[in-house]
Amino acid sequence: MSAHPPSSIERESAERHGQQYACACVEPQPPGWRQRLAQWRREQLLRNALNKAGEPGLVLDVACGVGRYWPVLGEHSNRVILAADPSPDTLKHGRTHQSASLLARIRTFQSSAFSIGLSANAVDCIVCSTLFQQLPSAEHRMALLQEFQRVSRDTLIVVVRLAGRGNWTAALTAQVEPGVGKSQLETEFKAAGFEVLMHQDVLPGIAATRVYVLRKLNQD
């Protein structure tokens, strides 16, 4: 647990930075092979992660931006999706790009990722695809992980950027932020009350972007 939790101003700054990144990810891009491959790979990794998490029925997409991954989350017709973002305008914009049938299973609500407006153990699984990998400090990451540990009753799917990987993959993965070491990151997961079930790399052994599936440890 962090001895110096981030202030509300620091958290808002980190969240704003992550939100800007999430919005940038959905800006129109040339239909080049890198963009197509990167999107296909991200979606496949999320499908794999949801499968490893046991195909959860109630999922929270936190710091969801404009809902880039809602179609993948909604591929199972019995899955209900909660989607939280600090910007109501972003949430409203995201809803304009989805089908009515999908929107019928999505509940959007304005909320900080650091203080989610849900009760403890409210959802089966949390998905954090953008914000966590943008956080520069261990204090921010721990604050976020502890909130995820509170709200999820079972699993967490989180996208990270690892340090020490080839920079040439940045064009493929659309990541530009410095990463964190694997050992440090997994130590933070454990300290926050999670165990690693699985991890997948965008490009195994090369790419900096990794998707972790974590399970909440039993608390005495």
N, C-alpha and C positions, 0 to 999 in steps of 0.2 A: 504494500500500500504506500502511496506517495506521502511523504512528510509535508510536502508543500503543494496542496491541490491548486490548480489554476483558478485565478479569479474569474468572475463573470465576464469581465471585459476581455480577458485572454481567451476564454472559451468562445465568446461571440466572434472574436477575430479569427480564430481557427475555423469555426463553422462557416464564416463568410468566405474564407479562402477555399474551403472544400466545396461550397455551393457554387462558387465561380467556376471551379474545375468541372463540376457536374454539368453545369449549363454549357460549358465549352464543348463537352463531349458530344452534345447532340446538335451542334451547329452543322449546317449542311457542309458536306465534304465531297471532294471529287471522288467518283466511284473507282478509285484506284485499287489495285490488288492488295496493297497493304491494309487499307481501311476495311475492305471486305473480309480479308483473312482475320484481322484483329477482332472484328465484331463477331464473326462466326466462332472464333476460339473462345472469346469471353462468354458467349451464350452457352457453349458446350461445357465449359468449366462450371458454370452455374448449375446446369442440369445435373452434372455429375455430383456436385456438392449437395444439392437437394436430395438426390438419391441416397447419398451416404448419410445424410441427416434423417433418413427414414421417411422421405416424402411428407414433410409436415403439413398439417391441414390448416393451421393458422400461422401466417408469416407476417412479420413486420419488416417492411423495407424502410430503413432509417436513413435520414439525409438523402431522400430518394430523388431530389431534383425534379426533372420533368418525367420521371417514370420510365427511364430507358429500358429497364428490365422487367417491367410489368407483364409484357406478353409472355416471357419465359416463365415467370412466376405463375402465370395464369394458365399454363398448359395443362395442368391437372384441374379438371372441371370442378372437383370438390374442394379446392383450396380457396380459402378466404385470405385476402391481402389487406393488411393495414399499411398505409403509406404516410410517413411523417417527414415534414420538412419545415424549416423555420420561416420560409417565405410562402405566404398564401397565394401570391401571384404566380409563383413557379408551379405550385400544385394545380392551380386553375389552368395554366397553360398546358400542363401535362395531360389533363383530362380531355383536352380538345383533340388529342391525337390517338385516342383509343376507341375501340368499338364499344357499342352500348352493352353487349353481352359481357365483355370483360369488366367494364366499369360497374356492372351490377354486383361484382364480387370484390370491389375495391372501396375501402373507406379511407379517405384522405383526411388528415388533420394537421394543423400547425403545431409544431413542437420542436424545441431544441433537442438535439441528440444527447446532450449532456444531462438533460432533465426531462425524460420522456413522460408525456402525460398519460401514463398507463399504470395500473397497479402492479405489484410484484407478481412474478410468474404468470404474466398476462398472455403470452404467446408461446407457441411451440418452438419457433425459430426466429432469429433476427438475421437479416441480411444487411451488411454494410459494404457497399461496393465502391464508394468513393472517398468518404470523409476520413476514415481511419488512416489510409495511406498518405494523406496530406498533412498529418499532424507531426510537427517537428520535434516535440519533446516527449519524454517518458511520462511526465506529469499529465499532459493532455491525453495520451494514450491510455494511461491507467484510469483516469477519470471516466473516459468513455467505456472502457471495458467493465468497470465496476457498475455503471448504469446498465449495460447490457446484461451483466450477471444478475442484476435485480429483476429485470423485466422478462427475460427468457426463462422458461421452465425446463428447457432441454438443450437446444443447440444454438450456435452462432456461426454464420458464414461471413468471413471478413477477407477483404482484398488488401494485400500489403505490398510494399515495395522493399525488397531486400537490398542491402548494400553489397558491393563487391561483384556485381554482375556487369556484363558488357553493355556499354552505352549505346552500341549500334542498334539495340533492340528498341530504343525509345521511339523511333518512328513507327514501329509496329504496335507497341503497347500504349502509345500516347501518354507516357509518363515522363515527367521532367524533374520530379522532386528527389532529393537525396533519400537513400534508403536507411534501414536500420538492420543491424546484424541479426542473423537467424537465432543465435543463442540468447541474445538479449531479448528479442521479441518473444521467444517461447518461454523464457523466464517470466516475462510480464504476463503472458497468458495464465501461467500457473499461479502467479501471485494474485491474480484477479479472480481465481476460482474456476478455471477452465482446463481441460485436458485436450490434447490434439488427437483428433480422430483420423484426419487425412489432410494432406496438402497436395496441390497441383500447381505446376509452373506453366505459364503461357507457352514458353519454349523450354522443355525440361533441361535443366543443367545450364541454361544460358540466360533466359529472360529474367529480368528483375522482378516482374510482377508474379505474385503467388497468391493462390486462393487457399485459405485455411478453413477447415471444418472443425469446430471446437464443440465439446460437450461440457455442460455445466457439472461441476463436481458436487457431490452431495455435501450439504452443509450441516454440521452437528448443531 
